[in-house]
Amino acid sequence: VQLVESGGGLVQAGGSLRLSCAASGVIYSMNDMGWYRQAPGKQRELVATLNDDNSTNYADSVKGRFTISRENAKNVFYLLMNSLKPEDTAVYFCTAFLIAGRLSGRLWGQGTLVTVSS
């Protein structure tokens, strides 16, 4: 069981990207999802969370530009990033609490690089 991210890449400022995070394996449930990012030389920071009650939280720096959502049937969740800025350049990590058979716990994806050029 693991989380696999995709969708990163190089984009010009003002552009958009959609990151995906898919849970592989047989998953009973996936909850408490989130996206974090880590820019070079900086600590990992929270970008967005999607909570069990479907409420969302966003870092102030991305409010109004980023949207976190999920597709329940496919155990996938997304981060739609609009109006990207050079300061959004970072490695983006997804995380979720998974229950798979007798296993449960928080997993992290391997990270996907987003580079925004000015």
TITORKOL-865596 format. One record per atom (N, C-alpha, C): residue in one letter; chain; atom name; x, z, y. Coordinates in pm, whole numbers. Atoms other than C-alpha are relative to their C-alpha. Layout:
R  residu  chaine  atome      px      pz      py
R       A       A     CA       X       Z       Y
...
This chain:
R  residu  chaine  atome      px      pz      py
R       V       A      N      86       0    -118
R       V       A     CA       0       0       0
R       V       A      C      89       0     123
R       Q       A      N     -78       5    -123
R       Q       A     CA     141     -96     337
R       Q       A      C     -79     -68     110
R       L       A      N      57      68    -116
R       L       A     CA      55    -217     684
R       L       A      C      93    -113      38
R       V       A      N     -79     118     -33
R       V       A     CA     170    -565     775
R       V       A      C     -49     -57     133
R       E       A      N      35      52    -132
R       E       A     CA     179    -682    1134
R       E       A      C      34    -147      11
R       S       A      N     -30     140     -31
R       S       A     CA     173   -1035    1265
R       S       A      C     -50     -30     140
R       G       A      N      52      45    -129
R       G       A     CA     117   -1223    1588
R       G       A      C      94      15     117
R       G       A      N     -94     -13    -110
R       G       A     CA     419   -1132    1794
R       G       A      C      66    -133      33
R       G       A      N     -68     123     -39
R       G       A     CA     626   -1389    1976
R       G       A      C      38       1     145
R       L       A      N     -42      18    -139
R       L       A     CA     740   -1524    2308
R       L       A      C    -115     -62      78
R       V       A      N     108      50     -84
R       V       A     CA     487   -1578    2584
R       V       A      C      40      16     146
R       Q       A      N     -28     -11    -143
R       Q       A     CA     503   -1639    2956
R       Q       A      C     -89     106      63
R       A       A      N      79     -99     -73
R       A       A     CA     381   -1380    3200
R       A       A      C    -136     -61      35
R       G       A      N     135      47     -22
R       G       A     CA       7   -1406    3241
R       G       A      C     -68     -51    -124
R       G       A      N      53      52     124
R       G       A     CA     -39   -1529    2889
R       G       A      C     -62     107     -87
R       S       A      N      68     -90      93
R       S       A     CA    -210   -1374    2590
R       S       A      C      60     -11    -140
R       L       A      N     -36      -3     141
R       L       A     CA    -125   -1273    2236
R       L       A      C     -99      91     -71
R       R       A      N      78     -91      81
R       R       A     CA    -324   -1117    1957
R       R       A      C      84      45    -118
R       L       A      N     -71     -59     114
R       L       A     CA    -147    -885    1717
R       L       A      C    -101      40    -106
R       S       A      N      83     -41     112
R       S       A     CA    -291    -821    1374
R       S       A      C      76     101     -84
R       C       A      N     -57     -99      91
R       C       A     CA    -233    -530    1139
R       C       A      C     -91       5    -121
R       A       A      N      79       8     122
R       A       A     CA    -351    -576     783
R       A       A      C      51      99    -103
R       A       A      N     -36     -92     109
R       A       A     CA    -357    -317     507
R       A       A      C       0     -78    -131
R       S       A      N      -8      68     129
R       S       A     CA    -236    -463     179
R       S       A      C     -28      98    -112
R       G       A      N      34     -87     112
R       G       A     CA    -340    -330    -159
R       G       A      C    -147      37       3
R       V       A      N     139     -42      12
R       V       A     CA    -663    -169    -264
R       V       A      C     -20     124      87
R       I       A      N      19    -106     -99
R       I       A     CA    -781      43      27
R       I       A      C    -142      53      -8
R       Y       A      N     134     -59      -3
R       Y       A     CA   -1070     287      15
R       Y       A      C     -47      13     144
R       S       A      N      39     -11    -140
R       S       A     CA   -1069     355     386
R       S       A      C     124      -7      88
R       M       A      N    -106       9    -101
R       M       A     CA    -862     295     696
R       M       A      C     -57      53     131
R       N       A      N      55     -66    -118
R       N       A     CA    -916     519     996
R       N       A      C     111      36      98
R       D       A      N     -92     -53    -100
R       D       A     CA    -758     655    1309
R       D       A      C     114     -98      24
R       M       A      N     -95     107     -18
R       M       A     CA    -585     332    1397
R       M       A      C      61       0     140
R       G       A      N     -64       4    -130
R       G       A     CA    -342     272    1675
R       G       A      C     113    -100       7
R       W       A      N    -116      84     -30
R       W       A     CA     -77      57    1834
R       W       A      C      94      77      91
R       Y       A      N    -105     -59     -82
R       Y       A     CA     250     185    1975
R       Y       A      C     101    -109      30
R       R       A      N    -105      96     -30
R       R       A     CA     540       5    2132
R       R       A      C     127      73      40
R       Q       A      N    -130     -55     -38
R       Q       A     CA     907      64    2189
R       Q       A      C      83    -110      65
R       A       A      N     -84      94     -74
R       A       A     CA    1101    -121    2454
R       A       A      C     147      39     -18
R       P       A      N    -143     -31      16
R       P       A     CA    1481    -144    2440
R       P       A      C      43     117      87
R       G       A      N     -50    -116     -73
R       G       A     CA    1638     185    2538
R       G       A      C    -104     102      38
R       K       A      N     107     -94     -35
R       K       A     CA    1305     362    2563
R       K       A      C     -61      61    -126
R       Q       A      N      68     -64     112
R       Q       A     CA    1103     594    2347
R       Q       A      C    -128     -76     -36
R       R       A      N     126      60      44
R       R       A     CA     808     476    2144
R       R       A      C    -115      63      78
R       E       A      N     114     -49     -78
R       E       A     CA     487     506    2344
R       E       A      C    -131     -53     -55
R       L       A      N     133      40      45
R       L       A     CA     120     490    2265
R       L       A      C     -53    -112      89
R       V       A      N      64     109     -73
R       V       A     CA     -56     170    2364
R       V       A      C    -152      12      -6
R       A       A      N     145      -6      16
R       A       A     CA    -406     203    2222
R       A       A      C     -34      65    -133
R       T       A      N      50     -57     124
R       T       A     CA    -604     394    1962
R       T       A      C    -147     -34     -16
R       L       A      N     140      19      37
R       L       A     CA    -930     329    1784
R       L       A      C     -34     114     -95
R       N       A      N      26    -123      72
R       N       A     CA   -1076     655    1663
R       N       A      C    -115     -16     -99
R       D       A      N     101       8     106
R       D       A     CA   -1311     734    1377
R       D       A      C    -141     -20      54
R       D       A      N     135      15     -58
R       D       A     CA   -1611     747    1611
R       D       A      C     -10    -130      80
R       N       A      N      -6     130     -69
R       N       A     CA   -1516     399    1741
R       N       A      C      31      10     149
R       S       A      N     -47     -11    -137
R       S       A     CA   -1403     538    2072
R       S       A      C     143     -53       8
R       T       A      N    -133      57     -19
R       T       A     CA   -1087     387    2215
R       T       A      C      72      74     114
R       N       A      N     -84     -54    -106
R       N       A     CA    -800     512    2426
R       N       A      C     111     -99      29
R       Y       A      N    -105      94     -40
R       Y       A     CA    -549     308    2620
R       Y       A      C      99      68      93
R       A       A      N     -98     -41     -99
R       A       A     CA    -229     375    2803
R       A       A      C     -42     -57     135
R       D       A      N      40      45    -134
R       D       A     CA    -284     347    3177
R       D       A      C      59    -137      32
R       S       A      N     -68     125     -33
R       S       A     CA     -39      60    3191
R       S       A      C     -65    -124     -62
R       V       A      N      61     116      67
R       V       A     CA    -253    -160    2964
R       V       A      C    -152      -3      16
R       K       A      N     146      -3     -17
R       K       A     CA    -608     -59    3059
R       K       A      C     -49    -123      73
R       G       A      N      57     119     -61
R       G       A     CA    -821    -358    3140
R       G       A      C      67    -129     -44
R       R       A      N     -71     120      46
R       R       A     CA    -571    -597    2981
R       R       A      C       5     -10    -152
R       F       A      N     -12      -3     145
R       F       A     CA    -546    -490    2615
R       F       A      C    -130      52     -60
R       T       A      N     118     -44      72
R       T       A     CA    -825    -443    2363
R       T       A      C      34      20    -146
R       I       A      N     -18     -28     142
R       I       A     CA    -804    -277    2023
R       I       A      C    -134     -15     -69
R       S       A      N     124      20      75
R       S       A     CA   -1060    -373    1761
R       S       A      C      32      -7    -147
R       R       A      N     -22       5     144
R       R       A     CA   -1110    -380    1386
R       R       A      C     -99     -94     -65
R       E       A      N      87      81      84
R       E       A     CA   -1259    -599    1119
R       E       A      C     -11      73    -132
R       N       A      N      11     -91     113
R       N       A     CA   -1388    -359     859
R       N       A      C      11     -67    -135
R       A       A      N       8      64     131
R       A       A     CA   -1452    -603     579
R       A       A      C     137     -42     -52
R       K       A      N    -131      49      40
R       K       A     CA   -1090    -713     576
R       K       A      C     110     104      16
R       N       A      N    -102    -103     -24
R       N       A     CA    -912    -384     652
R       N       A      C     108     -50      93
R       V       A      N     -91      54    -100
R       V       A     CA    -755    -546     953
R       V       A      C     -42      54     137
R       F       A      N      33     -27    -138
R       F       A     CA    -731    -436    1311
R       F       A      C      96     -74      91
R       Y       A      N     -66      91     -92
R       Y       A     CA    -610    -612    1619
R       Y       A      C      35      67     132
R       L       A      N     -27     -34    -139
R       L       A     CA    -458    -574    1961
R       L       A      C       4    -131      77
R       L       A      N       5     119     -86
R       L       A     CA    -563    -846    2202
R       L       A      C      64      36     132
R       M       A      N     -76     -29    -122
R       M       A     CA    -322    -857    2492
R       M       A      C     -15    -117      96
R       N       A      N      18     100    -105
R       N       A     CA    -418   -1048    2805
R       N       A      C      84      36     122
R       S       A      N     -73     -21    -125
R       S       A     CA    -244   -1090    3139
R       S       A      C     132      72     -25
R       L       A      N    -125     -66      38
R       L       A     CA      87   -1002    2981
R       L       A      C     102      -2     113
R       K       A      N    -103     -18    -102
R       K       A     CA     369    -880    3201
R       K       A      C     136      16     -68
R       P       A      N    -133     -18      60
R       P       A     CA     745    -877    3142
R       P       A      C      22     143     -49
R       E       A      N     -17    -139      43
R       E       A     CA     726    -498    3117
R       E       A      C     -75      33    -128
R       D       A      N      65     -19     130
R       D       A     CA     507    -538    2809
R       D       A      C      93     -38    -115
R       T       A      N     -97      38     103
R       T       A     CA     812    -668    2623
R       T       A      C      43     122     -80
R       A       A      N     -32    -113      88
R       A       A     CA     869    -439    2325
R       A       A      C     -25     -41    -144
R       V       A      N      42       9     139
R       V       A     CA     846    -404    1952
R       V       A      C    -129      80     -14
R       Y       A      N     130     -63      15
R       Y       A     CA     485    -323    1870
R       Y       A      C     -21      43    -145
R       F       A      N      22     -56     132
R       F       A     CA     399    -100    1576
R       F       A      C    -147      38     -16
R       C       A      N     136     -46      28
R       C       A     CA      61     -46    1417
R       C       A      C       9     121     -93
R       T       A      N       7    -117      85
R       T       A     CA     -41     273    1243
R       T       A      C    -145      28     -34
R       A       A      N     134     -37      42
R       A       A     CA    -342     395    1050
R       A       A      C       9     105    -111
R       F       A      N      10     -96     111
R       F       A     CA    -451     670     816
R       F       A      C     -76     -69    -112
R       L       A      N      57      74     111
R       L       A     CA    -517     513     479
R       L       A      C     -32      92    -117
R       I       A      N      32     -63     127
R       I       A     CA    -690     637     167
R       I       A      C      -8    -112    -103
R       A       A      N      -6     102     104
R       A       A     CA    -607     434    -143
R       A       A      C      11      71    -134
R       G       A      N      -2     -73     126
R       G       A     CA    -705     586    -473
R       G       A      C      30     147      26
R       R       A      N     -36    -140     -18
R       R       A     CA    -537     926    -497
R       R       A      C     103      19     110
R       L       A      N     -98      -7    -106
R       L       A     CA    -297     841    -218
R       L       A      C     -69       2     135
R       S       A      N      51       0    -136
R       S       A     CA    -365     920     144
R       S       A      C     112      40      94
R       G       A      N    -101     -37     -98
R       G       A     CA    -160     943     455
R       G       A      C       9    -103     110
R       R       A      N     -21      91    -112
R       R       A     CA     -51     782     778
R       R       A      C     114     -95     -32
R       L       A      N    -101     102      19
R       L       A     CA     137     458     747
R       L       A      C      30     -70     132
R       W       A      N     -43      79    -115
R       W       A     CA     329     251     999
R       W       A      C      40    -139     -47
R       G       A      N     -49     134      26
R       G       A     CA     391    -120    1010
R       G       A      C     147     -11      34
R       Q       A      N    -142      20     -19
R       Q       A     CA     737    -266    1032
R       Q       A      C      36     -38     144
R       G       A      N     -23      37    -139
R       G       A     CA     696    -375    1393
R       G       A      C       4    -150      18
R       T       A      N      -4     142     -35
R       T       A     CA     653    -711    1559
R       T       A      C      42     -11     147
R       L       A      N     -58      12    -133
R       L       A     CA     844    -824    1866
R       L       A      C     -87     -86      90
R       V       A      N      70      74    -105
R       V       A     CA     659    -931    2177
R       V       A      C      96     -12     119
R       T       A      N     -88      25    -113
R       T       A     CA     867   -1091    2449
R       T       A      C     -78     -77     106
R       V       A      N      72      63    -109
R       V       A     CA     711   -1175    2784
R       V       A      C     102     -45     105
R       S       A      N     -95      54     -97
R       S       A     CA     913   -1403    3008
R       S       A      C     -64     -11     138
R       S       A      N      52       5    -138
R       S       A     CA     879   -1403    3384
R       S       A      C       2    -141      55
